[in-house]
Structures are given as C-alpha cells and as structure tokens.
Amino acid sequence: MKERYLETGEIVNTHGVRGEVKILPWSDSPDFLCQFKTLYIDGKGVRVNSAKVHKNMVLAALEGVDSVESAMKLKGKVVSIDREDAYLPAGRHFLADLIGLRVLDAATGEELGKLTEVLTPPAHPVYRVTGGEREYLIPAVPAFIAETDIDGGILRVTLIEGM
C-alpha cells in the first residue's frame, strides 16, 4: 500500500531574521517542493506562506514560525508532503513507491531480486537490485526499463550481456 505522506526533505538551518527555514529537498528538483501549500512536520500540517529556491535549497516561510528562535526548533526535522497534493508527469514515480518492487527479467520472466535503492548520479538514476546470488545496477532509462507497475509491485527490466 502506498504511503500517503512522503518524506521529501530536511530542515537544515534557518535563514534571515524572520524565521524562514532552509530545507534540503530530497527530490529531483527543489522547485518540486515549492509547489506545496502545506508541508508536514512531525505529522502535523504547516501552511507554507512562501517558498523559493536558493542555491539548490528551498527557503520557506512557515505559518507560526516568525523568529529565528522558533525556526531553530525545527532544525533537523524531516519535512513530508501529502501524495494527494503532488502532481507527477506520466512515467515518473516517487522513490518510496519504487523501493521494494520485485524486479523481473522482461525476456525470461526470471525474478532478479528486489529494488533496494535508487542511486542518483548526475547522468540519470540507477536502480540497485539485490536478491538471489547477484546484485544488479540498472540504469533507469527506457532502454533498460520495460515496465514499471507500482500497483502490481513489479518492475520489468531488459538486461544486456555483462550486466
């Protein structure tokens, strides 16, 4: 079952003297986090008064946080979003939904293992698949990803010789 609330960043510091917080986003782009009107901290919804990108971080003014002292209390807190508030383009998925998928060879149907980690080097994501006797590192590009069925819990991949 898909989690309703998804961890999407961490408050790493304060910014300025009016209580803004600096959030390190755990998404493809900090712009993604700026689209939300409500963030969740410790399971409680907090209204976002404003948010903007600054040096790959998100600077956010949160309702009820109006001083450096109140912002400091949030340092180190994980920020979550409600998946129902998010828009993902077709073919894009939350990492939390990918982790744990059964990975099958698209040609043979053989189970290769489970997707255990998504690595994010600069070029493109890479899926770490572990299980059985081997570990696979599979580039998350159309040439290797035949099908992603989140609801069915399956990822079908096309392997090449040497993988």
FILOSE-443418 format. One record per residue: residue number from 1; residue in one letter; x negated, y negated, z negated of N, C-alpha, C, O in turn. Coordinates in Angstrom, 3 decimals, always signed. Example, Ala and Ser with C-alpha at 12.3 -4.5 7.8 and 13.67 -1.06 7.14 Angstrom:
REC;1;A;-13.190;+5.690;-7.800;-12.300;+4.500;-7.800;-13.200;+3.300;-7.800;-14.236;+3.319;-8.465
REC;2;S;-12.850;+2.250;-7.080;-13.670;+1.060;-7.140;-12.900;-0.030;-7.870;-13.409;-1.138;-8.039
end
This chain:
REC;1;M;-0.838;+1.189;+0.000;+0.000;+0.000;+0.000;-0.876;-1.243;+0.000;-1.873;-1.315;-0.718
REC;2;K;-0.498;-2.204;+0.799;-1.275;-3.424;+0.899;-1.090;-4.273;-0.347;+0.017;-4.430;-0.861
REC;3;E;-2.203;-4.816;-0.815;-2.161;-5.728;-1.958;-1.531;-7.051;-1.513;-1.836;-7.559;-0.434
REC;4;R;-0.659;-7.599;-2.346;-0.026;-8.871;-1.991;-1.013;-10.027;-2.126;-1.052;-10.912;-1.270
REC;5;Y;-1.811;-10.026;-3.195;-2.769;-11.099;-3.428;-4.163;-10.609;-3.073;-4.592;-9.538;-3.502
REC;6;L;-4.857;-11.410;-2.284;-6.180;-11.034;-1.792;-7.223;-12.017;-2.300;-7.069;-13.231;-2.163
REC;7;E;-8.283;-11.478;-2.885;-9.386;-12.332;-3.325;-10.022;-12.947;-2.088;-10.313;-12.248;-1.117
REC;8;T;-10.236;-14.250;-2.129;-10.734;-14.917;-0.933;-11.844;-15.928;-1.197;-12.276;-16.626;-0.280
REC;9;G;-12.310;-16.012;-2.440;-13.407;-16.928;-2.713;-13.667;-17.061;-4.197;-12.976;-16.476;-5.031
REC;10;E;-14.683;-17.848;-4.500;-15.072;-18.077;-5.895;-15.355;-19.556;-6.104;-16.005;-20.199;-5.280
REC;11;I;-14.866;-20.080;-7.201;-15.184;-21.463;-7.566;-16.603;-21.459;-8.130;-16.869;-20.871;-9.178
REC;12;V;-17.499;-22.121;-7.418;-18.918;-22.069;-7.787;-19.407;-23.327;-8.494;-20.470;-23.323;-9.117
REC;13;N;-18.618;-24.417;-8.395;-19.076;-25.642;-9.058;-17.974;-26.701;-8.992;-16.906;-26.492;-8.416
REC;14;T;-18.275;-27.826;-9.596;-17.396;-28.985;-9.498;-17.929;-29.874;-8.388;-19.036;-29.671;-7.889
REC;15;H;-17.122;-30.870;-8.004;-17.573;-31.833;-7.002;-16.992;-33.194;-7.374;-15.777;-33.344;-7.509
REC;16;G;-17.843;-34.154;-7.533;-17.393;-35.500;-7.864;-16.926;-35.612;-9.309;-17.163;-34.723;-10.128
REC;17;V;-16.257;-36.723;-9.603;-15.838;-37.009;-10.979;-14.332;-36.908;-11.188;-13.841;-37.144;-12.292
REC;18;R;-13.597;-36.557;-10.134;-12.134;-36.497;-10.236;-11.599;-35.078;-10.387;-10.391;-34.859;-10.289
REC;19;G;-12.469;-34.128;-10.619;-12.001;-32.775;-10.882;-11.921;-31.865;-9.679;-11.341;-30.783;-9.772
REC;20;E;-12.484;-32.265;-8.547;-12.497;-31.363;-7.398;-13.385;-30.158;-7.707;-14.340;-30.250;-8.479
REC;21;V;-13.047;-29.034;-7.089;-13.862;-27.830;-7.244;-14.454;-27.445;-5.906;-13.887;-27.719;-4.848
REC;22;K;-15.614;-26.799;-5.977;-16.295;-26.313;-4.792;-16.076;-24.802;-4.743;-16.451;-24.081;-5.668
REC;23;I;-15.460;-24.329;-3.649;-15.127;-22.916;-3.503;-15.991;-22.297;-2.415;-16.065;-22.811;-1.299
REC;24;L;-16.644;-21.190;-2.749;-17.380;-20.396;-1.765;-16.371;-19.433;-1.147;-15.915;-18.508;-1.818
REC;25;P;-16.010;-19.639;+0.141;-14.985;-18.787;+0.744;-15.540;-17.415;+1.131;-16.689;-17.294;+1.556
REC;26;W;-14.712;-16.392;+0.978;-15.056;-15.033;+1.384;-14.248;-14.673;+2.620;-13.591;-13.633;+2.651
REC;27;S;-14.290;-15.513;+3.625;-13.538;-15.284;+4.855;-14.422;-15.656;+6.032;-15.536;-16.153;+5.860
REC;28;D;-13.911;-15.409;+7.227;-14.683;-15.708;+8.433;-15.101;-17.168;+8.505;-16.181;-17.497;+8.995
REC;29;S;-14.234;-18.033;+8.012;-14.478;-19.462;+8.126;-13.880;-20.180;+6.916;-12.815;-19.795;+6.434
REC;30;P;-14.549;-21.211;+6.427;-13.967;-21.972;+5.325;-12.660;-22.658;+5.726;-11.820;-22.936;+4.871
REC;31;D;-12.487;-22.931;+7.017;-11.244;-23.544;+7.487;-10.028;-22.682;+7.145;-8.946;-23.208;+6.881
REC;32;F;-10.204;-21.362;+7.151;-9.099;-20.454;+6.844;-8.522;-20.760;+5.466;-7.303;-20.802;+5.294
REC;33;L;-9.389;-20.972;+4.495;-8.944;-21.218;+3.122;-8.234;-22.575;+2.987;-7.389;-22.747;+2.108
REC;34;C;-8.572;-23.522;+3.843;-7.968;-24.868;+3.766;-6.501;-24.886;+4.172;-5.814;-25.874;+3.915
REC;35;Q;-6.003;-23.830;+4.794;-4.611;-23.835;+5.259;-3.587;-23.548;+4.158;-2.386;-23.693;+4.385
REC;36;F;-4.044;-23.144;+2.973;-3.117;-22.713;+1.929;-2.712;-23.861;+1.016;-3.540;-24.673;+0.603
REC;37;K;-1.419;-23.909;+0.710;-0.867;-24.934;-0.190;-0.920;-24.471;-1.645;-0.834;-25.283;-2.566
REC;38;T;-1.063;-23.144;-1.845;-1.150;-22.584;-3.190;-2.270;-21.559;-3.214;-2.359;-20.701;-2.336
REC;39;L;-3.124;-21.653;-4.222;-4.149;-20.649;-4.488;-3.810;-20.005;-5.822;-3.085;-20.587;-6.629
REC;40;Y;-4.324;-18.823;-6.053;-4.032;-18.098;-7.286;-5.321;-17.892;-8.060;-6.300;-17.353;-7.543
REC;41;I;-5.297;-18.332;-9.310;-6.450;-18.195;-10.203;-5.941;-17.505;-11.454;-4.995;-17.973;-12.088
REC;42;D;-6.572;-16.390;-11.812;-6.121;-15.590;-12.967;-4.649;-15.209;-12.833;-3.924;-15.148;-13.826
REC;43;G;-4.210;-14.950;-11.590;-2.836;-14.507;-11.355;-1.786;-15.599;-11.373;-0.597;-15.318;-11.219
REC;44;K;-2.208;-16.842;-11.557;-1.249;-17.947;-11.623;-1.407;-18.851;-10.396;-2.526;-19.179;-9.999
REC;45;G;-0.294;-19.243;-9.807;-0.320;-20.133;-8.660;-0.721;-21.539;-9.054;-0.238;-22.078;-10.049
REC;46;V;-1.611;-22.130;-8.266;-2.059;-23.504;-8.484;-1.899;-24.253;-7.165;-2.446;-23.845;-6.141
REC;47;R;-1.154;-25.340;-7.196;-0.928;-26.131;-5.987;-2.233;-26.806;-5.553;-2.987;-27.329;-6.374
REC;48;V;-2.474;-26.777;-4.242;-3.641;-27.443;-3.661;-3.195;-28.821;-3.174;-2.403;-28.929;-2.238
REC;49;N;-3.702;-29.856;-3.808;-3.357;-31.231;-3.402;-4.085;-31.628;-2.128;-3.531;-32.327;-1.280
REC;50;S;-5.342;-31.175;-1.996;-6.106;-31.415;-0.770;-7.247;-30.410;-0.712;-7.720;-29.914;-1.735
REC;51;A;-7.671;-30.124;+0.511;-8.801;-29.216;+0.715;-9.493;-29.585;+2.015;-8.841;-29.878;+3.018
REC;52;K;-10.815;-29.569;+1.989;-11.585;-29.871;+3.200;-12.873;-29.071;+3.176;-13.346;-28.653;+2.120
REC;53;V;-13.423;-28.869;+4.346;-14.676;-28.130;+4.488;-15.841;-29.095;+4.318;-15.837;-30.201;+4.859
REC;54;H;-16.837;-28.654;+3.556;-18.056;-29.426;+3.363;-19.219;-28.449;+3.242;-19.337;-27.744;+2.240
REC;55;K;-20.082;-28.402;+4.263;-21.269;-27.532;+4.260;-20.912;-26.067;+3.977;-21.474;-25.459;+3.066
REC;56;N;-20.002;-25.511;+4.737;-19.566;-24.108;+4.608;-18.896;-23.786;+3.271;-18.727;-22.615;+2.930
REC;57;M;-18.525;-24.784;+2.538;-17.780;-24.624;+1.291;-16.432;-25.322;+1.464;-16.221;-26.066;+2.422
REC;58;V;-15.538;-25.072;+0.532;-14.262;-25.779;+0.522;-14.229;-26.641;-0.730;-14.421;-26.154;-1.844
REC;59;L;-13.984;-27.921;-0.527;-13.797;-28.841;-1.647;-12.295;-28.995;-1.824;-11.597;-29.433;-0.910
REC;60;A;-11.802;-28.634;-2.996;-10.361;-28.636;-3.227;-10.001;-29.441;-4.462;-10.660;-29.366;-5.498
REC;61;A;-8.932;-30.216;-4.319;-8.325;-30.904;-5.461;-7.100;-30.084;-5.845;-6.171;-29.929;-5.051
REC;62;L;-7.106;-29.566;-7.055;-6.037;-28.689;-7.519;-5.150;-29.423;-8.517;-5.626;-30.215;-9.329
REC;63;E;-3.860;-29.146;-8.441;-2.910;-29.775;-9.351;-3.265;-29.433;-10.804;-3.516;-28.272;-11.129
REC;64;G;-3.285;-30.440;-11.665;-3.584;-30.230;-13.076;-5.068;-30.227;-13.403;-5.452;-30.133;-14.569
REC;65;V;-5.903;-30.331;-12.376;-7.357;-30.391;-12.582;-7.798;-31.783;-12.140;-7.993;-32.044;-10.953
REC;66;D;-7.949;-32.675;-13.132;-8.210;-34.068;-12.782;-9.441;-34.660;-13.450;-9.622;-35.877;-13.467
REC;67;S;-10.295;-33.784;-14.006;-11.536;-34.273;-14.611;-12.630;-33.226;-14.396;-12.358;-32.057;-14.123
REC;68;V;-13.855;-33.678;-14.527;-14.984;-32.760;-14.402;-14.882;-31.661;-15.464;-15.195;-30.501;-15.197
REC;69;E;-14.447;-32.030;-16.654;-14.335;-31.058;-17.747;-13.318;-29.950;-17.410;-13.586;-28.772;-17.646
REC;70;S;-12.169;-30.326;-16.865;-11.171;-29.304;-16.521;-11.632;-28.471;-15.326;-11.327;-27.282;-15.244
REC;71;A;-12.359;-29.088;-14.408;-12.892;-28.346;-13.261;-13.973;-27.359;-13.715;-14.049;-26.249;-13.187
REC;72;M;-14.799;-27.740;-14.672;-15.866;-26.859;-15.177;-15.295;-25.567;-15.778;-15.938;-24.519;-15.717
REC;73;K;-14.116;-25.639;-16.347;-13.494;-24.449;-16.930;-13.148;-23.405;-15.870;-12.946;-22.234;-16.191
REC;74;L;-13.082;-23.831;-14.609;-12.742;-22.913;-13.518;-13.974;-22.316;-12.839;-13.851;-21.404;-12.021
REC;75;K;-15.144;-22.819;-13.167;-16.370;-22.332;-12.544;-16.517;-20.828;-12.781;-16.391;-20.351;-13.909
REC;76;G;-16.785;-20.093;-11.704;-16.945;-18.649;-11.779;-15.652;-17.871;-11.581;-15.671;-16.642;-11.514
REC;77;K;-14.523;-18.581;-11.485;-13.229;-17.919;-11.298;-13.059;-17.503;-9.836;-13.503;-18.194;-8.919
REC;78;V;-12.409;-16.365;-9.645;-12.089;-15.873;-8.310;-10.766;-16.501;-7.869;-9.822;-16.616;-8.650
REC;79;V;-10.725;-16.899;-6.614;-9.544;-17.514;-6.017;-8.900;-16.488;-5.086;-9.576;-15.840;-4.287
REC;80;S;-7.580;-16.356;-5.208;-6.838;-15.428;-4.348;-5.790;-16.184;-3.545;-5.423;-17.314;-3.866
REC;81;I;-5.315;-15.517;-2.479;-4.224;-16.044;-1.674;-3.105;-15.015;-1.644;-3.324;-13.835;-1.914
REC;82;D;-1.916;-15.470;-1.316;-0.778;-14.584;-1.107;-0.787;-14.218;+0.378;-0.722;-15.093;+1.241
REC;83;R;-0.867;-12.917;+0.665;-0.959;-12.483;+2.061;+0.219;-12.998;+2.887;+0.079;-13.204;+4.093
REC;84;E;+1.381;-13.209;+2.255;+2.556;-13.682;+2.984;+2.404;-15.126;+3.453;+3.127;-15.565;+4.348
REC;85;D;+1.473;-15.867;+2.858;+1.220;-17.246;+3.271;+0.190;-17.323;+4.397;-0.035;-18.399;+4.950
REC;86;A;-0.429;-16.210;+4.739;-1.535;-16.209;+5.694;-1.071;-15.868;+7.099;-0.162;-15.062;+7.294
REC;87;Y;-1.709;-16.492;+8.064;-1.494;-16.154;+9.460;-2.810;-15.611;+9.992;-3.847;-16.267;+9.895
REC;88;L;-2.761;-14.400;+10.560;-3.929;-13.822;+11.221;-3.595;-13.629;+12.693;-2.510;-13.148;+13.021
REC;89;P;-4.505;-13.997;+13.580;-4.267;-13.746;+15.006;-4.167;-12.238;+15.271;-4.658;-11.428;+14.485
REC;90;A;-3.540;-11.881;+16.364;-3.403;-10.470;+16.739;-4.780;-9.816;+16.796;-5.733;-10.392;+17.321
REC;91;G;-4.868;-8.618;+16.253;-6.124;-7.869;+16.280;-7.061;-8.192;+15.131;-8.129;-7.589;+15.027
REC;92;R;-6.696;-9.121;+14.271;-7.526;-9.463;+13.110;-6.897;-8.839;+11.875;-5.678;-8.696;+11.791
REC;93;H;-7.745;-8.469;+10.912;-7.259;-7.791;+9.715;-7.996;-8.314;+8.490;-9.130;-8.781;+8.584
REC;94;F;-7.339;-8.228;+7.348;-8.010;-8.538;+6.094;-8.979;-7.408;+5.771;-8.661;-6.236;+5.973
REC;95;L;-10.158;-7.758;+5.271;-11.149;-6.740;+4.906;-10.581;-5.765;+3.884;-10.866;-4.569;+3.936
REC;96;A;-9.782;-6.273;+2.958;-9.202;-5.401;+1.928;-8.333;-4.310;+2.542;-8.202;-3.231;+1.963
REC;97;D;-7.739;-4.571;+3.703;-6.910;-3.571;+4.363;-7.743;-2.547;+5.127;-7.290;-1.426;+5.357
REC;98;L;-8.955;-2.925;+5.519;-9.819;-2.014;+6.271;-10.544;-1.019;+5.368;-10.712;+0.148;+5.721
REC;99;I;-10.973;-1.498;+4.200;-11.729;-0.642;+3.288;-10.867;+0.556;+2.884;-9.731;+0.406;+2.434
REC;100;G;-11.438;+1.740;+3.057;-10.730;+2.961;+2.679;-10.030;+3.658;+3.833;-9.520;+4.766;+3.660
REC;101;L;-9.991;+3.031;+5.016;-9.372;+3.707;+6.152;-10.132;+4.981;+6.501;-11.361;+5.019;+6.427
REC;102;R;-9.395;+6.026;+6.882;-10.009;+7.246;+7.413;-10.506;+6.914;+8.814;-9.779;+6.321;+9.611
REC;103;V;-11.741;+7.297;+9.112;-12.327;+6.985;+10.407;-12.426;+8.274;+11.217;-13.013;+9.265;+10.780
REC;104;L;-11.832;+8.231;+12.416;-11.804;+9.397;+13.295;-12.536;+9.087;+14.590;-12.498;+7.961;+15.085
REC;105;D;-13.210;+10.113;+15.142;-13.821;+10.007;+16.463;-12.673;+10.012;+17.476;-11.892;+10.963;+17.518
REC;106;A;-12.566;+8.966;+18.286;-11.455;+8.843;+19.234;-11.471;+9.961;+20.276;-10.412;+10.350;+20.769
REC;107;A;-12.644;+10.482;+20.619;-12.746;+11.510;+21.660;-12.393;+12.896;+21.137;-11.727;+13.669;+21.826
REC;108;T;-12.840;+13.219;+19.911;-12.674;+14.588;+19.401;-11.626;+14.718;+18.307;-11.147;+15.818;+18.031
REC;109;G;-11.267;+13.597;+17.680;-10.341;+13.638;+16.557;-11.008;+14.021;+15.247;-10.348;+14.072;+14.209
REC;110;E;-12.315;+14.293;+15.280;-13.069;+14.684;+14.081;-13.094;+13.526;+13.083;-13.301;+12.372;+13.458
REC;111;E;-12.879;+13.852;+11.808;-12.957;+12.828;+10.774;-14.422;+12.580;+10.434;-15.157;+13.506;+10.091
REC;112;L;-14.834;+11.325;+10.534;-16.225;+10.947;+10.291;-16.450;+10.520;+8.842;-17.579;+10.563;+8.353
REC;113;G;-15.403;+10.115;+8.166;-15.506;+9.648;+6.794;-14.526;+8.520;+6.559;-13.503;+8.415;+7.236
REC;114;K;-14.850;+7.671;+5.584;-14.011;+6.517;+5.255;-14.807;+5.244;+5.466;-16.025;+5.216;+5.288
REC;115;L;-14.099;+4.192;+5.847;-14.734;+2.894;+5.973;-14.962;+2.378;+4.553;-14.005;+2.134;+3.818
REC;116;T;-16.223;+2.212;+4.169;-16.540;+1.854;+2.787;-17.030;+0.417;+2.607;-17.032;-0.114;+1.496
REC;117;E;-17.444;-0.205;+3.712;-17.975;-1.562;+3.590;-17.937;-2.236;+4.947;-18.082;-1.584;+5.981
REC;118;V;-17.741;-3.546;+4.938;-17.825;-4.336;+6.160;-19.006;-5.284;+5.992;-18.981;-6.191;+5.160
REC;119;L;-20.032;-5.060;+6.790;-21.220;-5.919;+6.770;-20.964;-7.082;+7.722;-20.280;-6.918;+8.732
REC;120;T;-21.506;-8.245;+7.408;-21.242;-9.424;+8.232;-22.522;-10.116;+8.676;-22.787;-11.250;+8.278
REC;121;P;-23.325;-9.434;+9.506;-24.480;-10.126;+10.080;-23.994;-11.194;+11.065;-22.811;-11.214;+11.405
REC;122;P;-24.879;-12.081;+11.528;-24.438;-13.204;+12.357;-23.697;-12.825;+13.649;-22.751;-13.517;+14.024
REC;123;A;-24.090;-11.773;+14.322;-23.505;-11.478;+15.640;-22.046;-11.042;+15.554;-21.191;-11.621;+16.224
REC;124;H;-21.752;-10.039;+14.744;-20.401;-9.501;+14.616;-20.362;-8.570;+13.417;-21.405;-8.075;+12.992
REC;125;P;-19.182;-8.322;+12.863;-19.104;-7.395;+11.723;-19.535;-5.980;+12.108;-19.441;-5.569;+13.265
REC;126;V;-20.005;-5.257;+11.108;-20.405;-3.863;+11.282;-19.727;-3.056;+10.186;-19.788;-3.416;+9.010
REC;127;Y;-19.072;-1.951;+10.582;-18.378;-1.098;+9.623;-19.309;+0.005;+9.139;-19.912;+0.717;+9.943
REC;128;R;-19.422;+0.141;+7.822;-20.175;+1.251;+7.226;-19.164;+2.365;+6.940;-18.189;+2.171;+6.214
REC;129;V;-19.421;+3.520;+7.525;-18.548;+4.676;+7.367;-19.348;+5.759;+6.658;-20.402;+6.176;+7.138
REC;130;T;-18.845;+6.214;+5.515;-19.539;+7.247;+4.757;-18.594;+8.409;+4.492;-17.378;+8.255;+4.382
REC;131;G;-19.212;+9.567;+4.395;-18.451;+10.787;+4.132;-19.093;+11.934;+4.874;-19.813;+11.733;+5.852
REC;132;G;-18.833;+13.120;+4.410;-19.444;+14.274;+5.069;-20.949;+14.235;+4.921;-21.480;+13.905;+3.861
REC;133;E;-21.613;+14.573;+5.983;-23.080;+14.687;+5.940;-23.796;+13.433;+6.425;-25.008;+13.312;+6.248
REC;134;R;-23.070;+12.500;+7.031;-23.727;+11.357;+7.648;-23.114;+10.038;+7.215;-22.019;+9.976;+6.656
REC;135;E;-23.862;+9.000;+7.497;-23.359;+7.641;+7.348;-23.470;+6.995;+8.726;-24.456;+7.188;+9.436
REC;136;Y;-22.462;+6.237;+9.089;-22.448;+5.569;+10.376;-22.368;+4.068;+10.168;-21.687;+3.594;+9.258
REC;137;L;-23.059;+3.328;+11.007;-22.915;+1.873;+11.080;-22.353;+1.588;+12.462;-23.033;+1.781;+13.470
REC;138;I;-21.117;+1.132;+12.504;-20.398;+0.994;+13.764;-20.075;-0.483;+14.000;-19.365;-1.095;+13.202
REC;139;P;-20.592;-1.062;+15.092;-20.263;-2.460;+15.392;-18.748;-2.618;+15.567;-18.110;-1.812;+16.244
REC;140;A;-18.191;-3.639;+14.967;-16.746;-3.885;+15.045;-16.442;-4.728;+16.283;-16.020;-5.880;+16.189
REC;141;V;-16.670;-4.121;+17.433;-16.399;-4.757;+18.720;-15.549;-3.804;+19.546;-15.572;-2.597;+19.307
REC;142;P;-14.797;-4.326;+20.517;-13.877;-3.476;+21.276;-14.512;-2.237;+21.910;-13.835;-1.220;+22.060
REC;143;A;-15.776;-2.294;+22.280;-16.419;-1.132;+22.895;-16.467;+0.065;+21.943;-16.519;+1.208;+22.397
REC;144;F;-16.452;-0.181;+20.639;-16.562;+0.904;+19.659;-15.266;+1.154;+18.885;-15.060;+2.254;+18.373
REC;145;I;-14.405;+0.166;+18.796;-13.167;+0.313;+18.026;-12.017;+0.608;+18.987;-11.560;-0.272;+19.717
REC;146;A;-11.555;+1.865;+18.973;-10.489;+2.282;+19.885;-9.115;+1.901;+19.348;-8.239;+1.491;+20.110
REC;147;E;-8.924;+2.035;+18.027;-7.617;+1.741;+17.433;-7.774;+1.462;+15.949;-8.517;+2.149;+15.248
REC;148;T;-7.070;+0.454;+15.485;-7.005;+0.156;+14.058;-5.541;+0.246;+13.647;-4.726;-0.593;+14.031
REC;149;D;-5.216;+1.272;+12.864;-3.845;+1.498;+12.405;-3.822;+1.342;+10.884;-3.967;+2.316;+10.145
REC;150;I;-3.639;+0.111;+10.436;-3.654;-0.178;+8.999;-2.549;+0.599;+8.288;-2.796;+1.234;+7.263
REC;151;D;-1.333;+0.550;+8.829;-0.200;+1.216;+8.172;-0.384;+2.731;+8.126;+0.041;+3.377;+7.168
REC;152;G;-1.011;+3.298;+9.151;-1.265;+4.738;+9.186;-2.527;+5.140;+8.447;-2.769;+6.328;+8.228
REC;153;G;-3.346;+4.148;+8.054;-4.570;+4.422;+7.302;-5.691;+5.009;+8.140;-6.545;+5.729;+7.623
REC;154;I;-5.692;+4.700;+9.449;-6.671;+5.323;+10.353;-7.368;+4.276;+11.216;-6.758;+3.313;+11.681
REC;155;L;-8.650;+4.496;+11.411;-9.461;+3.724;+12.345;-10.069;+4.727;+13.316;-10.784;+5.636;+12.893
REC;156;R;-9.798;+4.576;+14.611;-10.377;+5.468;+15.633;-11.523;+4.720;+16.294;-11.383;+3.565;+16.697
REC;157;V;-12.664;+5.403;+16.397;-13.864;+4.777;+16.940;-14.417;+5.598;+18.091;-14.231;+6.812;+18.168
REC;158;T;-15.104;+4.895;+18.984;-15.792;+5.536;+20.079;-17.281;+5.518;+19.760;-17.890;+4.454;+19.649
REC;159;L;-17.855;+6.697;+19.615;-19.288;+6.792;+19.304;-20.078;+6.934;+20.609;-19.559;+7.411;+21.619
REC;160;I;-21.330;+6.514;+20.561;-22.240;+6.743;+21.666;-23.370;+7.637;+21.183;-23.598;+7.787;+19.983
REC;161;E;-24.052;+8.211;+22.118;-25.150;+9.104;+21.763;-26.172;+8.369;+20.905;-26.577;+7.251;+21.225
REC;162;G;-26.580;+9.002;+19.819;-27.560;+8.411;+18.922;-26.961;+7.729;+17.706;-27.687;+7.307;+16.806
REC;163;M;-25.644;+7.619;+17.675;-25.022;+6.965;+16.510;-24.969;+7.912;+15.334;-24.481;+7.542;+14.266
end
